[in-house]
């Protein structure tokens, strides 16, 4: 499967302009109306969903790579592969994230500074505010290849992207560094002891699951983050069928007993929004 890239030297101009936009956005963000920012974020969510679906249309209904691990600046996330269908990295960002102009966005996951055009796109993708439901939306027996879209029966009830966070200040808990391109679900095991993942029993790379006892941890919600405050903290999400919604943390974790590091169980598969059932 060969990935189709539309990037060229001209992309660096667009990327630089986008970085300037992110930088100036941070100054006006506090003056903006919270509901408007949440609405703008939902609009960008829809663009991401359309891009992910368009990618699948070009690759025999297979969703994009979930995550790519490697040394240096090889690491990246799903957003990197769907960007050519967006034509911009702007939809990566949620306007409610005050770190949209953070200099850290120009650094790879390894901490190395992105230098080439490709490295910049990889670093922006892995710090996108759209966290991919990567543990479930992948093909069996692999951490990287995406699932076949047509095998997902309840696409209107399964999450694809969720608002996310990169890091938090250890003392204050304030968000830092943008978002993260992939997030963990709140649980993994059903009450009968069976594994909900596409390849049961497989030990996969993960971000630590949800950790509700660690209130200042970046992964207190598995990397998901409530950037919005529409009558209470909410998380904007995209479902596999392309529709969007704003959910509370409680709604995001519906159908399971959330405990640190997936020690809780999925108690109601019908209400659980993450798995393939």
C-alpha positions in Angstrom: 0.0 0.0 0.0 1.7 3.2 -1.2 0.8 6.4 0.6 -0.2 9.2 -1.7 1.4 12.5 -0.9 0.6 15.9 -2.4 3.2 17.8 -0.5 5.7 19.9 -2.3 8.2 22.7 -1.6 5.2 25.1 -1.5 3.9 23.4 1.5 6.6 25.0 3.7 5.0 28.4 2.9 1.6 27.2 4.0 3.1 25.6 7.1 4.9 28.7 8.1 1.8 30.8 7.6 -0.2 28.3 9.7 2.4 28.6 12.5 2.0 32.4 12.4 -1.8 32.0 12.6 -1.4 29.7 15.6 0.9 32.2 17.3 -1.5 35.2 16.8 -4.5 33.1 17.8 -3.1 32.7 21.3 -3.3 36.4 21.9 -7.0 36.8 21.1 -8.2 33.5 22.3 -9.2 34.7 25.8 -11.3 37.4 24.4 -13.2 35.1 22.1 -16.6 33.7 23.1 -16.1 30.2 24.4 -19.2 28.8 22.6 -17.8 30.2 19.3 -14.5 28.5 19.8 -16.2 25.2 20.6 -18.3 25.6 17.4 -15.1 26.4 15.4 -13.5 23.3 16.9 -16.5 21.1 15.8 -16.2 22.5 12.3 -12.6 21.5 12.1 -13.6 18.1 13.5 -15.9 17.6 10.6 -13.1 18.5 8.2 -10.9 15.8 9.8 -13.7 13.3 9.5 -14.2 14.1 5.8 -10.5 13.8 5.2 -10.3 10.4 7.0 -13.2 9.1 5.0 -11.7 10.4 1.7 -8.4 8.6 2.6 -10.3 5.3 3.1 -12.0 5.8 -0.3 -8.7 5.8 -2.0 -7.3 2.8 -0.1 -10.0 0.1 -0.5 -12.0 1.4 2.5 -9.0 1.0 4.8 -8.5 3.8 7.4 -5.2 5.5 7.7 -2.1 4.3 9.6 -2.8 4.7 13.4 0.7 5.5 14.7 4.2 5.1 13.5 7.1 4.6 16.0 10.7 5.2 15.2 13.8 7.0 16.1 14.4 10.7 15.6 11.5 12.4 13.7 10.0 9.3 12.2 7.2 9.1 14.8 3.9 10.4 13.7 0.1 9.9 13.9 -3.0 9.4 11.7 -3.3 13.1 11.0 -0.1 13.0 9.0 -1.6 10.6 6.5 -4.9 12.4 6.1 -3.4 15.9 5.8 -3.2 15.8 2.0 -7.0 15.5 2.0 -7.2 18.6 4.2 -4.8 20.8 2.3 -3.7 22.4 5.6 -2.7 21.6 9.1 -5.1 24.2 10.6 -7.8 21.5 11.3 -5.3 19.8 13.5 -5.7 22.5 16.1 -8.7 23.3 18.3 -9.1 27.1 18.8 -9.8 26.5 22.5 -6.2 25.2 23.0 -4.2 28.2 24.1 -0.9 26.5 23.1 -1.8 26.6 19.4 1.3 28.8 18.8 3.6 26.9 21.1 7.2 26.6 19.8 7.1 22.9 21.0 4.9 22.1 18.0 8.0 22.3 15.9 9.6 19.5 17.8 9.3 15.8 17.1 8.1 13.3 19.7 11.7 12.3 20.4 12.5 15.9 21.4 14.6 16.6 18.3 13.8 19.8 16.4 11.9 19.3 13.1 14.1 20.5 10.2 12.7 19.1 7.0 9.2 19.8 5.6 8.3 16.1 6.2 9.5 16.3 9.8 7.5 19.4 10.4 4.3 17.7 9.2 5.1 14.7 11.3 5.6 16.8 14.4 2.4 18.8 13.9 0.4 15.6 13.4 1.7 13.9 16.5 0.7 17.0 18.5 -2.6 17.6 16.9 -5.6 18.4 19.2 -7.5 15.5 17.5 -6.6 12.3 19.3 -7.3 9.2 17.2 -9.0 6.1 18.7 -6.0 4.1 17.7 -6.3 1.1 19.9 -9.5 0.0 18.1 -9.3 1.6 14.7 -6.4 -0.6 13.5 -6.2 -3.9 11.7 -5.7 -7.1 13.8 -2.1 -8.0 14.7 -0.6 -4.6 14.0 -0.2 -1.3 15.7 0.1 0.7 12.5 -2.3 -0.4 9.7 -5.8 1.0 9.9 -9.0 -1.0 10.1 -11.2 -1.6 7.1 -14.1 0.9 7.3 -16.7 -1.5 6.0 -16.1 -4.0 8.9 -17.3 -1.4 11.5 -21.0 -2.0 11.8 -22.0 0.7 14.3 -20.1 3.6 12.8 -22.5 6.1 14.4 -21.7 4.8 17.9 -17.9 4.5 17.6 -15.4 7.3 18.3 -12.8 8.2 15.7 -11.2 11.5 17.0 -11.4 13.1 20.5 -10.0 16.4 21.7 -6.6 15.8 23.2 -3.7 17.2 25.2 0.1 16.7 24.9 1.3 17.5 28.4 0.4 19.3 31.7 2.4 21.4 34.1 3.4 19.1 37.0 2.7 21.8 39.6 -0.4 23.6 38.2 -1.9 21.0 35.8 -2.1 23.6 33.1 -2.1 22.2 29.5 1.2 22.5 27.6 2.6 21.6 24.2 -0.6 21.3 22.1 -2.5 18.0 21.7 -1.6 14.4 21.0 -2.5 12.6 17.8 -3.7 9.4 19.6 -5.6 8.7 22.8 -6.3 5.7 24.9 -9.8 4.4 25.7 -11.0 4.4 29.4 -11.2 0.6 29.6 -10.2 -2.6 27.8 -11.5 -5.8 29.3 -15.2 -6.9 29.4 -16.7 -8.2 32.6 -16.4 -11.8 31.4 -12.6 -11.3 31.2 -12.4 -11.2 27.4 -10.4 -8.5 25.6 -12.1 -5.8 23.6 -9.1 -5.0 21.4 -8.9 -6.2 17.7 -6.1 -8.6 18.7 -7.1 -10.0 22.1 -4.3 -10.5 24.6 -1.7 -8.6 22.6 0.6 -6.3 24.6 0.5 -3.1 22.6 2.3 0.2 23.0 0.0 2.5 25.0 0.0 5.8 26.8 -1.0 4.4 30.1 -4.8 4.3 29.8 -6.9 6.6 31.9 -5.7 7.5 35.4 -8.4 9.2 37.4 -6.4 9.0 40.7 -3.7 11.2 39.2 -5.5 14.5 38.9 -2.5 16.5 37.5 -1.4 13.8 35.0 -1.6 14.5 31.3 -3.2 11.1 30.8 -5.8 11.5 33.6 -8.3 10.9 30.8 -6.0 8.8 28.6 -4.8 11.9 26.7 -8.4 13.2 26.0 -9.0 16.7 27.2 -12.0 19.0 27.8 -10.9 22.1 26.1 -14.4 23.6 26.2 -16.7 24.9 28.9 -20.2 24.8 27.5 -22.2 24.7 30.7 -19.4 22.5 32.1 -16.2 20.9 30.8 -16.8 19.2 27.5 -14.8 17.3 24.9 -15.5 17.6 21.2 -15.5 14.2 19.4 -15.9 12.8 15.9 -17.6 9.4 15.3 -16.6 7.0 12.5 -19.7 7.9 10.5 -18.5 11.6 10.4 -21.0 13.2 12.9 -19.6 15.3 15.7 -20.7 15.9 19.3 -19.7 17.6 22.5 -19.5 15.2 25.4 -18.8 15.4 29.1 -16.0 13.2 30.6 -18.7 11.1 32.1 -20.4 10.6 28.7 -17.0 9.9 27.1 -16.5 7.1 29.6 -20.0 5.7 29.4 -20.4 1.9 29.8 -17.3 1.2 31.9 -15.8 1.4 35.4 -12.9 3.7 34.9 -9.9 2.8 37.0 -6.1 3.6 36.6 -4.4 1.8 33.7 -7.4 -0.2 32.5 -8.0 -2.0 35.8 -11.7 -1.3 35.5 -14.1 -3.3 33.2 -16.4 -2.5 30.3 -19.7 -3.0 32.0 -22.1 -2.0 29.2 -20.8 -2.7 25.7 -23.9 -1.0 24.1 -23.1 2.3 25.9 -19.3 2.1 25.5 -18.3 4.4 22.6 -14.8 3.1 21.8 -14.9 -0.5 20.7 -15.9 -2.3 17.5 -19.2 -3.8 18.9 
